[in-house]
Amino acid sequence: MQELVGEYNLYQPLGSEFEDDPNYVREEDMQKLVLQNFKQMGETLLEALKCEDYQEIGILDLAQMVEAISTVKEDLDPSVLNYMLYYVLVRSQDHDNMEYQHLIQLLDALKNSSESRVQSAVQNNRPESSGPEQLKVRNPSAAEQAKASDNEDNYSEDIAEDPDEEGANEAKDAAQNNAHAQEKDDEDNEYANDEEFEDSPR
């Protein structure tokens, strides 16, 4: 067969009965290569296809398709180019009436699918949701926050009042000690006066 038509590929669609046949190339693998090459060039590819569409009817022949695609990606692997042409051809009337919007739709679908997988992966990597008790600990209610704030204020006031109270107690103790000392001095003086009176000649 290859000697008659040259190099060719048989593409295996998803769910094909030829899953393990080495003569087939998986369409899924080829579509990944299309996405890798044109993910960032979708608009450029569309403009190149439109530039070849002189009649503006959304239809190009095979040569125009090759020219448009090669203009956007000059070093594109031939196997990827062939798959892109095949994808459009089997959805069009013939090789002279290739509806290139199928190629743009394929690229958009591949991009959307890729973005969805990325978002799913990000969501799966998020930590598990917290239970009610964990949320309660992390997010106390307004009443609990106000209560905690009052406790902190009371504690601050106690701390502020303690030094004054301690100073007052010390002053009180000192006054009492001075009073006791004065009473003792008075008693000693009175006792001394009594002795002098007794000792004096009459």
Contacts in CASP RR format, 6 or more apart in sequence:
PFRMAT RR
TARGET T0000
AUTHOR 0000-0000-0000
METHOD contacts of the structure
MODEL  1
MQELVGEYNLYQPLGSEFEDDPNYVREEDMQKLVLQNFKQMGETLLEALK
CEDYQEIGILDLAQMVEAISTVKEDLDPSVLNYMLYYVLVRSQDHDNMEY
QHLIQLLDALKNSSESRVQSAVQNNRPESSGPEQLKVRNPSAAEQAKASD
NEDNYSEDIAEDPDEEGANEAKDAAQNNAHAQEKDDEDNEYANDEEFEDS
PR
1 8 0 8 1.000
2 8 0 8 1.000
9 25 0 8 1.000
9 79 0 8 1.000
9 82 0 8 1.000
9 83 0 8 1.000
9 86 0 8 1.000
10 23 0 8 1.000
10 24 0 8 1.000
10 25 0 8 1.000
11 24 0 8 1.000
11 25 0 8 1.000
11 26 0 8 1.000
11 27 0 8 1.000
11 30 0 8 1.000
11 83 0 8 1.000
11 86 0 8 1.000
12 18 0 8 1.000
12 19 0 8 1.000
12 21 0 8 1.000
12 24 0 8 1.000
12 25 0 8 1.000
12 26 0 8 1.000
12 27 0 8 1.000
13 27 0 8 1.000
14 27 0 8 1.000
14 28 0 8 1.000
16 24 0 8 1.000
18 24 0 8 1.000
25 79 0 8 1.000
25 83 0 8 1.000
27 83 0 8 1.000
30 79 0 8 1.000
30 80 0 8 1.000
30 83 0 8 1.000
31 83 0 8 1.000
31 106 0 8 1.000
31 110 0 8 1.000
32 110 0 8 1.000
33 77 0 8 1.000
33 79 0 8 1.000
33 80 0 8 1.000
33 83 0 8 1.000
34 80 0 8 1.000
34 83 0 8 1.000
34 84 0 8 1.000
34 106 0 8 1.000
34 107 0 8 1.000
34 110 0 8 1.000
35 107 0 8 1.000
35 110 0 8 1.000
35 111 0 8 1.000
35 114 0 8 1.000
37 73 0 8 1.000
37 76 0 8 1.000
37 77 0 8 1.000
37 80 0 8 1.000
38 45 0 8 1.000
38 72 0 8 1.000
38 73 0 8 1.000
38 107 0 8 1.000
39 107 0 8 1.000
39 110 0 8 1.000
39 111 0 8 1.000
39 114 0 8 1.000
41 72 0 8 1.000
41 73 0 8 1.000
42 104 0 8 1.000
42 107 0 8 1.000
44 72 0 8 1.000
45 68 0 8 1.000
45 69 0 8 1.000
45 72 0 8 1.000
45 103 0 8 1.000
45 104 0 8 1.000
45 107 0 8 1.000
46 104 0 8 1.000
48 68 0 8 1.000
48 69 0 8 1.000
48 71 0 8 1.000
48 72 0 8 1.000
49 60 0 8 1.000
49 65 0 8 1.000
49 68 0 8 1.000
49 100 0 8 1.000
49 103 0 8 1.000
49 104 0 8 1.000
50 56 0 8 1.000
51 68 0 8 1.000
52 60 0 8 1.000
52 64 0 8 1.000
52 65 0 8 1.000
52 67 0 8 1.000
52 68 0 8 1.000
53 59 0 8 1.000
53 60 0 8 1.000
53 64 0 8 1.000
53 100 0 8 1.000
58 99 0 8 1.000
58 100 0 8 1.000
58 101 0 8 1.000
59 92 0 8 1.000
59 97 0 8 1.000
59 98 0 8 1.000
59 99 0 8 1.000
59 100 0 8 1.000
60 68 0 8 1.000
60 98 0 8 1.000
60 100 0 8 1.000
61 95 0 8 1.000
61 96 0 8 1.000
61 97 0 8 1.000
61 98 0 8 1.000
62 85 0 8 1.000
62 89 0 8 1.000
62 95 0 8 1.000
62 96 0 8 1.000
62 98 0 8 1.000
65 84 0 8 1.000
65 85 0 8 1.000
65 88 0 8 1.000
65 98 0 8 1.000
65 100 0 8 1.000
66 81 0 8 1.000
66 85 0 8 1.000
68 100 0 8 1.000
69 76 0 8 1.000
69 81 0 8 1.000
69 84 0 8 1.000
69 85 0 8 1.000
70 76 0 8 1.000
70 81 0 8 1.000
84 103 0 8 1.000
85 98 0 8 1.000
87 102 0 8 1.000
87 103 0 8 1.000
87 106 0 8 1.000
88 98 0 8 1.000
88 99 0 8 1.000
88 100 0 8 1.000
88 102 0 8 1.000
88 103 0 8 1.000
89 95 0 8 1.000
89 98 0 8 1.000
91 99 0 8 1.000
91 102 0 8 1.000
92 98 0 8 1.000
92 99 0 8 1.000
92 102 0 8 1.000
93 99 0 8 1.000
130 138 0 8 1.000
140 148 0 8 1.000
END
